Each structure stands twice: as C-alpha cells, then as structure tokens.
Amino acid sequence: MSKYFRLALGLWVTPDFSAVMAGRAAPPRVNHDKVDFGALRALLQKTFHYGPPVDILVPNDTVDQVTAHGRMGMIPGVRAAATEELKACRDFGRSMLDMAGSAVDGVIDVRASWMAKHGEPVRDRRHAPPPSLVPFVVVAADFEDAQIWHASARPLFGLKALNPMAAAVGDVQSFDGGRLPAGLAEGLGVIFGCEFETSHSLLDRLSMDQPPAGYGMDREGAPRGGRR
C-alpha cells in the first residue's frame, strides 16, 4: 500500500493586459530559465496552508496564454483541441504527475516532456507569454487527506465549502470560478514579472494517483462504471 497520494492541480489565472491595451507597456514575456520555481513552491505552500499537512511540488514550466487559448479555440486560424480533456490541459497534469518522483528540491523537470504540448509559436520557453495555467502536485498522506486538502482551498477563492468526499467520487471535478487571492496574485506577479487579475480564477484537478478501490474513479478523476 502506498504511503502517500498525489493530486495534480492546475491554477488558472488571467494575466492583466490593461497596461498593454492602453499602450503603456509591451506584452510581457517570461524566461522560464530564470523563473525562481523554488519561490513559486514556497508561495503555494504559504497560500494553501489549510487542511491536512501536504507537500507541494512544482514543475519548471507553465502553460502559457497562447497554448491555453489555442487549445480552447480562442485564436483565429488555430484549431481548438479535439477533446475537452486537451482543452483543460489535463495531459500536462498527467505528464507532471508521472515525473513527480524525480523532483529535486520540490521542482519537477518537465521541460522536455512538455515541449511538444506547447503551441507551435511559443516553444521557446525563454521568451514565452505569461502563464494562464500554473500546475503543481499535492502529496498527501492518503486519498482522503488529498480530497480534504483540495476542498479546504475553496474558501481562499471566496467559494463555499463542500463535502470533500462528494468531490472525491466525481460529483465535483473542479472549483466553480472564484477570485484569485490578492496575496497570491501579487506573489505570482513578482515571480513571473507580470501582473495578474484577481477577478477570476479556477483550481482544477488535472490528474491524480489511482484512488483506492471503491471510489469508482480513474486517475484523471472521471467516474468509472455507475458510481458517482
């Protein structure tokens, strides 16, 4: 029996382009070779401090705005991803989770694994658009602790608490849209060198370890069989 349970999550954020639209600034770019991912890990650990104790691992990359918008069909001339799973970037989460065991100082080297997943124009991660999705891995003592931790994060986004086991059996795949906490938005701005809006955010479950028998879900969190 495993002594831990891992949950791959994705924090959806919105870069603030108000200064760009007003002509006061150039579109921001992120050099992922220079991002302090250790600081990102510390920021997430500081922000998500409710619920059972967990460890947080971060990848050394993000899903940039162009990749995310292209998959959603929001860029003219770029075909939307073929499935809802790909639109939600859950393949990034599965890959990150598969490599989590190789993390060094809490940072997972996903750069080579993710390269082909990024949109064609933005595969140079030294000059990428700002992130729309910040993925990370939560390592909990067991499946129940992982679900309780996930549910405990909802109030941080201004959302009502829910029964964590309802989410665990597939009734709730992800959070409804909430607000990005101001402190988290500020911290992300320092780390990535651009501002982020606080008006909307989403914490989505991208993937997870295989749940214990009886919970009726696959590792992506989708219900199996008739149990829901």
C-alpha positions in Angstrom: 0.0 0.0 0.0 1.3 3.5 -0.9 2.3 5.7 1.9 1.1 8.8 0.1 -1.4 10.0 -2.5 -0.7 12.6 -5.2 -3.0 15.1 -6.7 -2.1 17.1 -9.8 -3.8 20.5 -9.8 -3.8 23.5 -12.1 -4.3 27.1 -11.0 -6.0 29.0 -13.9 -5.0 32.7 -13.8 -5.5 35.7 -16.1 -2.6 38.0 -16.9 -3.5 41.6 -16.6 -3.1 43.3 -20.0 -4.7 46.6 -19.1 -1.4 48.5 -19.4 -0.6 46.8 -22.7 -4.1 47.6 -24.1 -3.6 51.2 -23.1 -0.3 51.4 -24.9 1.7 51.9 -21.7 3.6 48.6 -21.8 4.8 46.0 -24.2 3.3 42.5 -24.0 5.1 40.6 -21.2 7.3 37.6 -21.8 8.6 35.0 -19.4 12.0 33.5 -19.4 11.4 30.1 -17.7 15.1 29.6 -17.4 15.2 32.5 -14.9 11.9 31.9 -13.0 12.5 31.1 -9.3 10.4 27.9 -9.1 11.6 27.4 -5.5 9.9 30.7 -4.7 6.8 29.6 -6.6 6.7 26.4 -4.5 7.1 28.5 -1.3 4.3 30.8 -2.4 1.9 28.0 -3.0 2.8 26.3 0.4 2.2 29.6 2.2 -1.1 30.3 0.4 -2.6 26.8 0.7 -2.0 26.3 4.4 -5.4 24.9 5.4 -6.4 21.3 5.7 -4.2 18.3 6.3 -0.4 18.7 6.0 0.8 18.1 2.4 4.0 18.6 0.4 3.7 20.7 -2.8 5.9 20.1 -5.9 6.1 22.4 -8.9 7.1 21.8 -12.5 9.8 24.0 -14.0 7.4 25.3 -16.7 3.8 26.7 -17.0 1.1 26.5 -19.6 1.3 29.9 -21.3 -1.6 32.0 -22.5 -1.1 31.2 -26.2 -1.0 27.5 -25.7 -4.1 27.6 -23.5 -6.1 29.9 -25.7 -5.1 28.0 -28.8 -6.4 24.8 -27.3 -9.7 26.5 -26.4 -10.2 27.8 -30.0 -9.8 31.4 -29.0 -7.1 32.2 -31.5 -8.1 32.9 -35.1 -6.7 30.3 -37.5 -5.8 27.9 -34.7 -8.0 24.8 -34.4 -9.3 24.0 -31.0 -8.1 20.9 -29.3 -10.1 17.8 -30.2 -11.3 16.9 -26.7 -12.4 18.6 -23.5 -9.5 16.9 -21.7 -7.0 18.5 -24.0 -8.7 21.9 -23.8 -8.4 21.6 -20.0 -4.7 20.8 -20.4 -5.0 17.6 -18.3 -2.3 16.0 -20.4 0.1 18.5 -18.9 -1.1 17.3 -15.4 -0.7 13.6 -16.2 2.8 14.1 -17.5 3.8 16.2 -14.5 2.4 13.6 -12.1 4.2 10.7 -13.9 7.5 12.6 -13.4 6.8 13.8 -9.8 9.0 11.1 -8.3 12.1 12.7 -9.9 11.6 16.1 -8.3 14.7 17.8 -6.9 14.2 20.2 -4.1 10.5 20.1 -4.9 10.9 21.0 -8.6 10.0 18.6 -11.3 11.9 18.9 -14.6 9.1 18.7 -17.2 10.6 20.9 -19.8 11.4 18.2 -22.4 8.2 16.2 -21.7 6.0 19.3 -22.2 7.8 20.8 -25.2 5.6 19.2 -27.8 2.4 20.1 -25.9 3.0 23.8 -26.1 1.6 25.8 -29.0 3.9 25.9 -32.1 4.8 29.6 -31.8 5.8 29.6 -28.1 8.0 26.5 -27.7 11.0 28.7 -26.8 10.4 28.8 -23.0 12.9 31.6 -22.6 10.6 34.0 -24.4 7.1 32.7 -23.6 3.8 34.5 -23.0 2.8 34.7 -19.3 1.1 31.7 -17.8 -2.6 31.0 -17.9 -2.2 27.7 -16.0 0.2 27.2 -13.1 0.2 23.4 -12.5 1.5 21.8 -9.3 1.4 18.5 -7.4 0.0 18.0 -3.9 1.5 15.0 -2.0 -0.8 13.9 0.9 -0.7 11.1 3.3 -3.6 9.3 1.7 -6.5 9.7 -0.7 -8.9 11.2 1.9 -6.3 13.8 3.1 -5.8 14.8 -0.6 -9.5 15.4 -1.1 -9.9 17.2 2.2 -7.0 19.5 1.4 -8.5 20.2 -2.0 -11.8 21.1 -0.5 -10.2 23.3 2.1 -8.7 25.5 -0.6 -12.2 26.7 -1.8 -12.7 29.5 0.8 -9.4 31.1 -0.3 -11.1 31.7 -3.6 -14.3 33.1 -2.0 -16.2 29.9 -2.6 -18.4 27.9 -0.2 -17.0 24.8 1.4 -18.2 21.5 0.2 -18.2 17.9 1.2 -14.7 16.7 0.1 -15.9 13.2 -0.5 -18.6 14.5 -2.9 -15.7 15.8 -5.0 -13.8 12.6 -4.5 -16.4 10.4 -6.2 -16.7 12.7 -9.2 -19.6 14.9 -8.3 -17.3 17.9 -8.4 -14.5 17.9 -11.0 -13.2 21.3 -10.3 -14.0 24.5 -8.5 -16.5 26.9 -9.8 -14.9 30.2 -10.8 -13.7 32.2 -7.8 -11.4 35.1 -7.2 -7.6 34.8 -7.2 -6.4 35.8 -3.7 -4.7 39.2 -3.8 -1.6 37.9 -2.0 -1.3 35.1 -4.4 -1.7 37.4 -7.4 0.9 39.7 -6.1 3.4 36.9 -5.4 2.8 35.4 -8.9 3.4 38.9 -10.4 6.8 39.1 -8.7 7.8 35.6 -9.8 6.7 35.9 -13.4 7.3 39.6 -13.9 3.7 40.5 -14.9 0.5 41.4 -13.3 -2.5 39.1 -12.8 -6.1 39.9 -12.4 -7.9 38.9 -9.3 -11.4 38.9 -10.7 -11.5 35.3 -11.7 -9.5 32.1 -11.0 -10.1 28.3 -11.1 -8.4 25.5 -9.3 -8.8 22.4 -11.5 -8.0 18.8 -10.8 -5.8 17.7 -13.7 -4.9 14.2 -12.7 -4.2 12.0 -9.6 -2.9 8.7 -8.4 -5.2 5.7 -8.8 -7.9 6.1 -6.0 -8.4 3.2 -3.5 -10.9 0.5 -4.5 -14.5 1.6 -4.1 -14.3 5.2 -5.1 -15.1 4.5 -8.7 -12.8 6.9 -10.5 -9.9 6.7 -12.9 -6.7 8.6 -12.3 -8.0 11.7 -14.1 -10.8 11.9 -11.7 -13.5 10.8 -14.1 -16.2 8.4 -12.7 -15.9 4.7 -13.6 -18.9 2.5 -14.1 -22.1 3.5 -12.3 -20.8 5.0 -9.1 -20.9 8.8 -8.8 
